[in-house]
Amino acid sequence: MHFDIITIFPKIFNSFLKESLIKRAIKKKIIEVKITNLRNFSDDRKHRKIDDRPYGGGPGMVLQIGPIYRAVQFVISKFSAKGGSASGGKVQSSKTRTILFSTRGRKFDAKTAKRLSKYGSLILICGRYEGVDERVAKYIADEEISIGDYVLNGGEVAAMALMEAVSRFLPGFLGKTESLEEIKGHYATYTRPAEFVPDVSSRKKFFPRTPRKWSVPSVLMSGHHEKINKLRKSR
Ligand code: SAM
């Protein structure tokens, strides 16, 4: 799976790509991530401007169509050169999907992540400021995705969430495939110690409505798999 991220803040991804499972997946070549700085596609050589005021007035600045058009064209042609089947214009290839992050987009969930994991390449366009020129949604992106009903400063955090969720569906990304069962919902998990007894004075001060002992349900230590499964399903 190849991810191309188009952003005006490439450094946001630095540590994200160098830690834990994502780092390992890159090393094992399960995923490949390329960050493209939108400013490199500005037609303003001096200030590398990529935004302008909205037509019709209103607050804030809007990311322009030109730099995004050129950046997407650049990543598609690079991918095609490597043997992908992406075509220019509105990307219709079954192998590549171009996603624009937007507050009005389709709500991201595990099913969408699974669907997207079937593509060979995802191009992720991160908006900023007041948003993105509407022609990106109309002519360039295949779909718009929102990661929740709240407004982020930009699409970068959404891109990281999407990359992690999609990657978890890729063969070899996780050690244990059972973790993919999370699509059906999570059950409560516990680990040692079986009984945690917080210091009395701190417990009364910080967690006043809690019991003296914080215990693991005894069924989980019974070795009785049927009862354990029943308990897990009840959560
Ligand atoms: N007034 C704009 C709106 O309501 O759509 C706010 C734009 S927001 C400050 C800048 C960019 O962040 C958006 O264009 C989008 O790319 C991204 N963004 C913000 N919230 C998001 C969310 N919940 N899901 C996905 N992307 C989001």
Boltz pocket constraint, residues with backbone or C-beta under 6 A from the ligand:
constraints:
  - pocket:
      binder: B
      contacts: [[A, 100], [A, 101], [A, 102], [A, 103], [A, 104], [A, 125], [A, 126], [A, 127], [A, 128], [A, 129], [A, 130], [A, 131], [A, 132], [A, 145], [A, 146], [A, 147], [A, 148], [A, 149], [A, 150], [A, 151], [A, 152], [A, 153], [A, 154], [A, 155], [A, 156], [A, 158]]
      max_distance: 6.0
